[in-house]
Amino acid sequence: MKVNVSFRPQAEADLIGLYDYIAAEAGHAVAGGYIDRIEAACMALATFPKRGMSRDDIRRGLRTICFERRATIIFQVSDTEVVIVRVLFGGRDSDSALHGLRNE
């Protein structure tokens, strides 16, 4: 069963920041291609939403997956939807970001 996929504002801001960073370092074409692949990986969660590592220790339904060994996608799964919570790149401290989600 397919579910809906949506992005929280912070995840959208993460993607914009990531695009800007990559564009400055490698150009707009490279940045656009990378963001397109991340978004495709997020949208694929509609078909298989329970992949990745469960982080029920932080919040029920919270999961993480790695993307191309450089990014971490943090998402919340329910019976009807997947919500992309954050998209963290490279050296960003994903543990701090995850533990910050306890209070949301």
HUQUI-V756012 format. One record per pair of residues at least 24 apart in sequence whose C-alpha atoms are under 6 Angstrom apart, sorted by the first residue. I is the first residue (numbers start at 1). J is the second residue. Records with the same first field share a line. If there is no record, write none. Layout:
I: J + J
This chain:
2: 46 + 47
3: 46 + 80 + 81
4: 46 + 81
5: 46 + 81 + 82 + 83
6: 83
7: 83 + 84
8: 85
11: 85 + 86 + 87
14: 87
58: 102
